[in-house]
C-alpha cells in the first residue's frame, strides 16, 4: 500500500548502426584481441650459425626457383635483356631454325682434333676452315638479324626493338641445349613464331 512505485520506462527501440561513409563497416577490435591473433610462437634460431644456415637455405631455394623459372621462360624470372614480347619473338624465331652457328663449337673442336693429325690435307683444312666458318656464321647472323627486325616491326610496332637483331644473332651462335631461357618451339615450327 505504501510502496514506492517506479514508473516503467518505455522500451528502447534497437539502435540501427549505420556505417559512416568511408568506414570499414564493423567495430574496431580490441587491442588484446588483435594481439592474440598476431602472436605466433617465436622460432628464432639458438645460435648465429643456425641463423646463417637458415638464411642460406632460404636463398638457395629461391635461387633454384628462379633458375627453373628462367629455364622455362617465365617472364617474372627473366633477366632484363630477355624480357618483353619482342625478345620472346626473337628467341622463337631463332629456335625454330637450324643454324650453322649452333654447331660452331662442335666444328671448332673437330678442327682442333684434325690439327693433331700428321696428314697434310688436315693441316690445310685446319688453316682455311675456321675463317670460312666464321664468315658463314657472321652472314647467317646478319640474315637472322634482318628477319627478326622486320618481323618485330610488323607484329610489335609500338614496342622497343633496339638491339633485338644482335640478340637473335648471339642466340643463334649458342648450342641449342645450353640456351637460357630454353627453347619454347621445336626446330621447324616456323609457323608458331
FENTA-V281410 format. One record per residue. RES is the residue in one letter. PHI is phi in whole degrees, -180 to 180 (999 if undefined). PSI is psi in radians with two decimals (999 if undefined). NEAR is the number of other C-alpha atoms within 10 Angstrom. Layout:
RES;PHI;PSI;NEAR  RES;PHI;PSI;NEAR
This chain:
X;999;-0.86;3  X;-99;0.58;4  X;-78;2.60;5  X;-87;2.26;6  X;-106;2.41;6  X;-101;2.33;6  X;-67;2.44;6  X;-74;2.29;6  X;-81;2.44;6  X;-66;2.52;6  X;-64;2.37;6  X;-76;2.29;6  X;-71;2.55;6  X;-64;2.35;6  X;-81;2.27;6  X;-94;2.10;6  X;-88;2.01;8  X;-99;2.18;7  X;-68;2.40;11  X;-73;2.65;8  X;-63;2.33;7  X;87;-0.07;6  X;-82;3.08;8  X;-90;-0.16;9  X;82;0.19;11  X;-151;2.75;8  X;-71;2.67;8  X;-70;2.28;8  X;-70;2.71;9  X;-69;2.67;8  X;-61;-0.72;8  X;-62;-0.67;9  X;-67;-0.77;9  X;-68;-0.60;11  X;-68;-0.64;11  X;-63;-0.70;9  X;-67;-0.60;8  X;-77;-0.48;9  X;-67;2.33;8  X;-136;2.67;8  X;-64;2.38;6  X;-80;2.19;6  X;-117;0.88;6  X;-71;2.49;8  X;-66;2.64;12  X;-75;-0.61;8  X;-128;2.91;9  X;-65;-0.59;9  X;-62;-0.78;10  X;-65;-0.68;12  X;-63;-0.79;13  X;-64;-0.63;12  X;-65;-0.74;13  X;-64;-0.71;13  X;-63;-0.77;11  X;-64;-0.70;12  X;-64;-0.75;12  X;-63;-0.77;12  X;-65;-0.65;12  X;-65;-0.76;12  X;-67;-0.63;11  X;-66;-0.73;12  X;-64;-0.70;12  X;-65;-0.73;12  X;-63;-0.73;13  X;-67;-0.70;16  X;-65;-0.76;16  X;-66;-0.70;14  X;-65;-0.66;16  X;-68;-0.69;19  X;-64;-0.61;18  X;-78;-0.28;16  X;89;0.37;19  X;-69;2.25;13  X;-58;-0.57;15  X;-63;-0.62;10  X;-99;-0.08;18  X;-72;2.68;19  X;-72;2.87;10  X;-61;-0.62;8  X;-68;-0.36;10  X;-101;-0.09;20  X;-83;2.65;15  X;108;2.75;14  X;-69;-0.51;16  X;-70;-0.73;23  X;-68;-0.65;21  X;-63;-0.73;17  X;-61;-0.75;20  X;-64;-0.73;27  X;-62;-0.82;27  X;-67;-0.63;22  X;-61;-0.78;23  X;-73;-0.74;27  X;-69;-0.35;25  X;-83;-0.05;19  X;-120;2.63;16  X;-92;2.10;14  X;-116;2.66;20  X;-68;-0.62;18  X;-60;-0.57;24  X;-71;-0.32;20  X;-102;0.11;16  X;-61;-0.76;18  X;-65;-0.70;14  X;-63;-0.75;11  X;-65;-0.73;16  X;-65;-0.65;15  X;-65;-0.71;11  X;-65;-0.66;12  X;-66;-0.68;18  X;-63;-0.73;11  X;-65;-0.68;12  X;-65;-0.55;17  X;-67;-0.35;17  X;-81;-0.29;11  X;-77;2.51;11  X;-87;0.50;9  X;-96;2.30;10  X;-63;-0.60;10  X;-67;-0.62;11  X;-67;-0.67;15  X;-64;-0.67;15  X;-67;-0.72;12  X;-64;-0.70;13  X;-64;-0.53;19  X;-74;-0.69;13  X;-101;-0.37;10  X;-68;-0.82;13  X;-59;-0.83;15  X;-64;-0.65;11  X;-64;-0.77;11  X;-61;-0.75;16  X;-65;-0.66;14  X;-65;-0.73;11  X;-64;-0.78;14  X;-66;-0.68;21  X;-64;-0.79;16  X;-63;-0.72;13  X;-63;-0.68;17  X;-63;-0.71;24  X;-63;-0.75;16  X;-65;-0.77;13  X;-62;-0.73;23  X;-60;-0.83;22  X;-62;-0.75;16  X;-62;-0.76;16  X;-66;-0.75;27  X;-62;-0.73;19  X;-65;-0.80;12  X;-66;-0.68;16  X;-66;-0.67;22  X;-66;-0.58;14  X;-73;-0.84;10  X;-86;-0.59;12  X;-130;1.23;13  X;-68;-0.46;11  X;-91;-0.09;9  X;-89;2.71;12  X;-78;2.07;14  X;-114;0.44;18  X;-69;2.25;10  X;82;0.04;12  X;-71;-0.51;23  X;-66;-0.82;23  X;-65;-0.64;18  X;-60;-0.79;20  X;-67;-0.74;26  X;-64;-0.71;25  X;-69;-0.63;15  X;-67;-0.61;20  X;-67;-0.42;27  X;-86;-0.09;21  X;-88;2.60;17  X;-65;2.33;15  X;-55;-0.75;18  X;-69;-0.37;9  X;-98;0.08;11  X;-72;2.40;16  X;-128;2.20;17  X;-66;2.69;20  X;-62;2.73;15  X;-61;2.36;19  X;-98;-0.28;15  X;-122;2.71;17  X;-89;2.85;13  X;-65;2.29;15  X;98;-0.15;11  X;-89;0.96;13  X;-70;-0.42;14  X;-75;-0.29;7  X;-87;-0.09;11  X;-72;999;16
